[in-house]
């Protein structure tokens, strides 16, 4: 590369990050992995898997944090609680399958959470909390819906005064977790129904949250480190939104209605009518790319998880209404609770010289055969050479499908490119030029899971390895005249 081209690229990158630094209250995806909001694209307790989560406050000031687990079909909450983290503190929990105690479903495998962490989580049973599907207003009400989904982690504000002192660790223990229990009870500092003020002893969120997530298959000796998405400059200036521990209403629509959106060529400063459109815009992908592998020497299996964290905000109850960016048309009206987004898929081998189309998909539960698409907020696609077994091959997802790749014996690994059919743009205003722009695609994040099995790591010894790769994407913005 010549020096002029190198200097030009370096200058462009520098200008881009200077632009991000000086934009107040304009949400953007922080490539450095820290922010006020962390999105975990996938959790699962299917197939004897556990999901482990570590959330860290990298700032010296204690924080109030809302954690909401959302099921994979329509992104509805199955568990929501608060954690009050001291400066530089970490909250750790693990999820697994537990027998349900819900009447009528006793003994069925359900999602559950436990934590041995000492950080303050008021009105929450750390020993074991079962995920609850009884509040799901659309789709089937079954324990299956609790067993996979995605996670929202939202900083609600920085703690001050007595709240900060109570959260901060002294000799490894929080100062006074009872403070937070009392604050949310009747007559407490934050119990607004009895005269409290939920913003008392809080300052606006300052960011600095990060998370590490692993899906672990103990019996198979495999671990998948899940990439997360960090959103920074999420709230409007001086905003404090402090929800009660069991309140599930705080979500991604709390964002300021401005965003820094990166296309392939430049960064756009955009203004929207709603905060949720700003969040969708920074997650928008006009094209996504995932990898696959059939390497027979290590018996590779792979699948890709596609997550649409903001999908539910554009589809009415029971998905009866559809707003942009989702397509106006739909398929399989008898399955409206799945509301498919149609896709076009093309695969390439690792040498780049040959391309091939993907064969007929299979779905669980049965859906529109011969029509490719994403169903639900979390959709898992297995990469197959044979027939589809009814659940995904790595995670055991039952909201899933199988892509039968036309393998000629040589195309043992490569990548899959997916584009979206019939989607509509989200409109925004370029704050620098005043022009109307269209943000194209769908708000999709995700991860590819691969497992390799070496049957002869050493004589008589079997070794397995788990890998996780973030979904790659391209963004497209059209400027209107």
C-alpha positions in Angstrom: 0.0 0.0 0.0 1.4 3.4 -0.9 2.0 6.0 1.8 -0.6 8.4 0.5 -3.4 5.8 0.6 -2.3 4.7 4.1 -2.3 8.3 5.4 -5.8 8.9 3.9 -7.3 5.8 5.6 -5.6 6.7 8.9 -7.0 10.2 8.7 -10.5 9.0 7.9 -10.5 6.6 10.9 -9.3 9.5 13.1 -12.0 11.8 11.9 -14.6 9.1 12.4 -13.7 8.6 16.1 -13.4 12.3 16.7 -16.9 12.6 15.4 -18.1 9.9 17.8 -16.4 11.6 20.7 -18.0 15.0 20.3 -21.6 13.8 19.6 -23.6 14.1 22.9 -26.6 11.9 23.4 -26.4 10.2 20.0 -26.4 6.4 20.5 -23.7 4.4 18.7 -22.3 0.9 18.8 -19.0 1.2 20.7 -16.4 -1.1 19.1 -14.4 -0.9 22.3 -17.1 -2.9 24.1 -18.2 -0.5 26.8 -21.3 1.6 27.2 -24.5 2.3 29.1 -26.3 -0.6 27.4 -25.0 -4.1 26.7 -26.9 -6.5 24.4 -26.2 -10.2 24.7 -27.4 -11.8 21.5 -28.1 -15.2 22.9 -28.6 -17.2 26.0 -29.7 -20.8 26.1 -30.2 -23.6 28.6 -31.3 -26.2 26.0 -29.2 -29.3 25.1 -27.6 -29.5 28.5 -26.1 -26.0 28.1 -25.5 -23.4 30.7 -25.0 -19.7 30.1 -22.6 -17.7 32.4 -22.7 -13.9 32.5 -20.2 -11.5 34.1 -21.2 -7.8 34.2 -18.5 -5.3 35.2 -18.7 -1.6 36.3 -15.4 -0.3 35.1 -16.0 3.1 36.7 -15.1 4.1 40.3 -18.7 5.3 41.0 -21.4 2.7 42.0 -24.2 2.2 39.5 -27.8 1.1 39.3 -28.3 -1.6 36.6 -31.4 -3.2 35.1 -31.0 -6.8 33.7 -33.9 -8.2 31.6 -33.9 -11.6 30.0 -36.2 -11.8 27.0 -37.5 -15.0 25.4 -36.5 -15.7 21.8 -39.9 -15.8 20.0 -41.2 -12.3 20.4 -38.7 -10.7 22.8 -41.0 -10.6 25.8 -39.6 -10.5 29.3 -39.2 -13.7 31.3 -37.1 -12.2 34.2 -36.2 -8.7 35.2 -34.3 -7.5 38.2 -31.9 -4.7 39.5 -28.3 -4.9 40.6 -26.5 -2.1 42.5 -22.8 -2.5 41.6 -20.0 -0.7 43.5 -17.1 0.9 41.7 -15.0 -1.6 39.8 -17.4 -4.4 40.9 -18.6 -7.4 38.9 -22.0 -9.2 39.0 -21.9 -12.9 38.0 -24.7 -15.3 37.4 -25.4 -18.6 35.6 -28.4 -19.9 33.9 -29.5 -23.5 33.4 -32.5 -25.8 33.0 -34.5 -26.4 36.2 -37.8 -28.3 36.8 -40.7 -25.9 36.6 -42.8 -25.2 39.6 -45.5 -23.3 37.7 -48.9 -25.0 38.2 -49.8 -27.2 35.2 -46.1 -27.4 34.1 -44.5 -28.9 37.2 -41.4 -30.8 36.4 -41.0 -29.6 32.8 -37.5 -28.1 32.0 -37.6 -24.3 32.4 -35.0 -21.6 32.4 -33.6 -20.7 35.8 -30.9 -18.4 37.2 -28.7 -18.5 40.3 -25.9 -16.4 41.7 -23.4 -16.7 44.5 -22.4 -13.1 44.1 -22.5 -10.7 47.1 -23.5 -7.6 45.1 -26.8 -6.1 46.0 -29.8 -7.4 44.1 -32.9 -6.4 46.1 -36.1 -8.4 46.1 -34.4 -11.1 44.2 -33.7 -14.7 45.1 -30.1 -15.4 44.2 -30.3 -19.1 45.2 -32.7 -20.0 42.4 -35.2 -17.9 40.3 -37.3 -19.6 37.7 -38.1 -17.7 34.5 -41.8 -16.9 34.1 -43.7 -17.3 30.9 -47.2 -16.6 32.3 -47.0 -13.0 31.3 -46.4 -13.7 27.6 -49.3 -12.2 25.7 -48.7 -13.8 22.3 -47.5 -17.1 21.0 -47.5 -20.4 22.9 -47.3 -20.2 26.6 -44.8 -23.0 27.4 -41.6 -23.4 29.4 -39.8 -23.9 26.1 -40.0 -20.2 25.5 -38.0 -19.4 28.6 -35.1 -21.6 27.6 -33.5 -19.4 25.0 -33.5 -15.7 24.2 -31.4 -12.6 24.5 -30.4 -10.2 27.4 -30.6 -6.4 27.9 -28.3 -4.8 30.4 -29.1 -1.2 31.0 -27.3 1.3 33.3 -30.0 3.4 35.0 -27.7 5.9 36.7 -24.8 6.5 39.0 -25.5 6.2 42.7 -24.8 9.0 45.2 -25.1 9.7 48.9 -26.3 6.8 51.1 -27.1 4.7 48.0 -23.5 4.9 46.8 -22.1 4.1 50.3 -24.5 1.1 50.6 -23.4 -0.4 47.2 -19.6 0.1 47.6 -17.7 -2.9 48.8 -15.8 -2.8 52.1 -13.5 -5.7 52.7 -15.1 -7.5 49.8 -18.7 -7.0 51.0 -21.2 -4.3 50.0 -21.8 -1.7 52.6 -25.5 -2.3 53.2 -27.7 -4.3 50.8 -30.6 -3.9 53.1 -30.7 -0.2 52.1 -31.9 -1.2 48.6 -34.5 -3.7 49.9 -36.0 -1.0 52.2 -35.8 1.7 49.5 -38.2 -0.2 47.2 -40.7 -1.2 49.9 -43.7 0.8 50.9 -42.6 4.0 52.6 -39.1 3.6 51.2 -36.9 6.2 49.5 -37.7 5.0 46.0 -41.3 3.7 46.5 -43.2 6.3 44.5 -46.7 5.0 45.3 -46.1 5.9 49.0 -44.4 9.2 48.4 -40.8 8.2 47.4 -38.7 9.5 44.6 -37.0 6.9 42.4 -34.4 9.4 41.2 -33.2 10.3 44.7 -29.5 9.7 45.2 -29.0 9.1 41.5 -27.1 11.0 38.8 -27.3 10.3 35.0 -25.7 7.2 33.6 -22.1 7.5 32.6 -21.4 4.3 30.8 -18.4 2.0 31.3 -20.4 -1.2 31.6 -18.9 -4.3 30.0 -20.0 -8.0 29.9 -18.5 -11.4 29.3 -20.8 -14.2 28.3 -20.1 -17.9 27.9 -22.3 -20.8 26.8 -20.9 -23.9 28.4 -21.5 -27.6 27.6 -20.0 -29.3 30.6 -20.7 -32.9 29.4 -19.1 -32.3 26.0 -16.2 -30.1 27.3 -17.0 -27.2 25.1 -17.2 -23.5 25.7 -18.6 -20.7 23.4 -17.6 -17.1 24.3 -20.5 -15.0 23.1 -19.7 -11.6 21.6 -21.8 -8.8 23.0 -22.8 -5.4 21.6 -22.2 -2.2 23.6 -24.3 0.9 23.0 -22.8 4.2 24.2 -24.3 7.8 24.6 -27.6 6.0 24.9 -29.7 8.4 27.0 -30.6 12.0 26.5 -28.5 14.4 28.4 -29.3 14.5 32.2 -31.8 11.6 31.8 -32.3 9.4 34.9 -34.6 6.4 34.4 -34.7 4.3 37.6 -37.2 1.4 37.4 -38.2 -0.9 40.2 -36.6 -4.4 40.3 -39.6 -6.2 38.9 -40.5 -3.5 36.4 -40.1 -4.8 32.9 -41.0 -1.6 31.1 -37.4 -0.1 30.9 -36.0 -1.2 27.5 -34.3 0.0 24.4 -37.0 2.6 23.6 -35.6 4.7 26.4 -32.8 5.9 24.1 -32.4 9.5 22.9 -33.8 9.9 19.4 -30.4 10.5 17.9 -27.8 8.2 16.6 -24.3 8.0 15.0 -24.8 5.4 12.2 -21.8 4.0 10.4 -22.2 3.1 6.7 -19.4 1.5 4.7 -18.3 5.0 3.6 -18.9 7.5 6.4 -20.5 8.2 9.8 -23.9 9.9 9.7 -25.3 12.0 12.5 -29.1 11.3 12.4 -32.2 12.4 14.2 -35.3 10.2 14.5 -38.9 10.6 15.7 -38.4 7.9 18.3 -35.6 6.6 20.4 -36.2 3.0 19.4 -35.6 4.0 15.8 -32.2 5.4 16.7 -31.3 2.1 18.4 -32.6 0.0 15.4 -30.6 2.2 13.1 -27.2 1.6 14.8 -28.0 -2.2 14.6 -29.3 -2.1 11.1 -27.7 -4.5 8.5 -28.5 -4.5 4.8 -26.5 -7.7 4.5 -25.1 -10.1 7.1 -22.4 -12.7 6.7 -21.8 -15.8 8.7 -19.4 -18.7 8.5 -20.0 -22.5 8.3 -17.8 -25.6 8.4 -18.1 -29.3 7.6 -14.4 -30.2 8.2 -14.7 -34.0 8.4 -11.2 -34.4 10.0 -12.5 -32.8 13.2 -16.2 -33.6 12.8 -17.2 -29.9 12.7 -20.8 -28.8 13.3 -21.9 -25.2 13.1 -25.0 -23.0 13.3 -25.7 -19.2 13.4 -27.9 -17.3 15.8 -29.7 -14.2 14.3 -31.2 -11.9 16.9 -33.4 -8.8 16.3 -33.4 -7.0 19.7 -35.9 -4.3 18.6 -38.2 -6.4 16.5 -41.1 -6.3 19.0 -41.4 -2.5 18.8 -42.5 -2.7 15.2 -45.0 -5.6 15.4 -48.3 -5.1 17.3 -49.7 -7.6 19.8 -49.8 -11.0 18.2 -47.9 -9.4 15.3 -51.1 -8.1 13.7 -49.5 -4.7 12.6 -46.2 -4.2 10.9 -44.2 -0.9 10.8 -40.9 -0.2 9.0 -38.3 -1.5 8.7 -40.3 -4.8 8.4 -41.9 -5.8 5.2 -45.6 -5.2 4.7 -46.3 -8.6 3.3 -46.1 -11.8 5.3 -46.3 -15.5 4.9 -48.0 -18.3 6.8 -50.8 -16.2 8.3 -51.8 -19.2 10.5 -48.4 -18.7 12.2 -48.7 -15.0 12.9 -46.9 -15.4 16.2 -43.7 -16.1 14.2 -44.1 -13.3 11.6 -41.4 -14.3 9.2 -38.9 -11.9 7.6 -38.1 -13.3 4.2 -34.4 -13.6 3.2 -32.2 -14.4 0.2 -29.2 -16.6 0.9 -26.1 -17.4 -1.1 -23.1 -19.4 0.0 -19.4 -19.3 -1.0 -16.6 -21.7 -0.4 -13.4 -20.7 1.4 -11.4 -20.3 -1.9 -13.9 -17.7 -3.2 -13.8 -19.3 -6.6 -17.1 -21.2 -6.4 -20.5 -20.2 -5.2 -23.5 -22.3 -4.5 -27.1 -21.9 -3.5 -28.5 -23.2 -0.3 -30.9 -26.1 -0.5 -34.4 -26.5 0.9 -34.7 -25.5 4.6 -36.4 -27.4 7.4 -38.1 -25.7 10.3 -39.3 -26.3 13.8 -42.2 -26.0 14.4 -43.3 -26.7 10.7 -43.6 -23.4 8.8 -43.5 -22.2 5.2 -41.5 -25.0 3.5 -39.5 -23.7 0.5 -39.6 -20.0 1.8 -36.5 -18.9 3.6 -36.8 -16.5 6.4 -36.1 -15.5 10.0 -38.9 -16.3 12.5 -39.1 -14.6 15.8 -36.7 -12.3 17.7 -34.1 -15.1 18.0 -33.7 -17.5 15.1 -31.1 -20.3 14.9 -29.9 -21.8 11.6 -28.1 -25.1 11.5 -25.7 -25.7 8.6 -26.4 -29.2 7.2 -25.3 -31.6 4.6 -28.1 -34.0 5.5 -31.7 -33.7 6.7 -32.9 -31.5 9.5 -33.5 -33.3 12.8 -36.0 -30.9 14.3 -33.7 -28.9 16.5 -30.5 -27.0 16.0 -27.3 -29.1 16.1 -25.3 -27.1 18.6 -27.6 -25.2 20.9 -30.6 -27.5 20.7 -32.9 -24.6 19.7 -36.5 -25.4 18.7 -37.0 -22.0 17.2 -34.7 -23.0 14.4 -34.2 -24.2 10.8 -31.7 -26.1 8.8 -29.9 -24.9 5.7 -28.9 -27.8 3.5 -25.7 -26.8 1.8 -25.0 -28.4 -1.6 -21.6 -29.8 -0.6 -19.8 -31.4 -3.5 -17.2 -32.9 -1.2 -14.8 -30.0 -1.5 -16.7 -27.1 0.0 -16.0 -28.0 3.6 -16.0 -24.5 4.9 -16.9 -21.0 3.8 -19.4 -18.2 4.4 -23.1 -17.5 3.9 -24.4 -14.2 2.8 -27.9 -13.2 3.7 -30.0 -10.3 2.3 -33.5 -9.2 3.3 -36.4 -9.2 0.9 -39.1 -6.5 0.9 -38.0 -4.6 4.0 -38.8 -0.9 4.3 -36.4 1.8 5.4 -36.4 3.8 8.6 -36.4 7.5 7.8 -34.2 10.0 9.6 -32.8 13.5 9.2 -29.2 14.2 8.7 -28.5 16.8 11.4 -25.5 18.2 9.5 -27.2 18.7 6.1 -30.9 18.7 7.0 -31.5 16.0 4.3 -33.8 13.1 4.7 -32.1 9.7 4.7 -33.2 6.1 4.6 -31.5 3.5 6.8 -31.8 0.2 5.0 -32.1 -3.4 6.2 -33.1 -5.0 9.5 -31.7 -4.6 13.1 -29.8 -7.9 13.4 -27.0 -9.0 15.6 -25.8 -12.5 16.2 -23.1 -15.2 16.5 -22.0 -18.4 14.8 -21.3 -21.4 17.0 -18.9 -24.1 15.9 -17.8 -27.3 17.7 -14.8 -29.3 16.6 -14.2 -32.9 17.8 -10.7 -34.5 17.7 -11.1 -38.2 18.3 -7.4 -38.7 18.6 -5.9 -35.7 20.3 -3.6 -38.2 21.9 -3.9 -42.0 21.7 -7.2 -42.9 23.4 -8.1 -39.2 24.2 -11.0 -37.3 22.7 -10.9 -33.5 22.7 -13.6 -31.0 21.9 -13.4 -27.3 21.2 -16.1 -24.6 21.0 -15.7 -21.4 19.0 -18.0 -18.4 18.6 -17.7 -15.8 15.8 -19.7 -12.5 15.7 -22.1 -12.0 12.8 -20.6 -9.7 10.2 -22.7 -7.1 8.5 -22.8 -4.2 6.0 -24.8 -1.0 6.5 -26.4 1.1 3.8 -27.8 4.6 4.0 -29.6 6.3 1.1 -29.7 10.1 0.9 -32.8 11.5 -0.6 -32.7 14.5 -2.9 
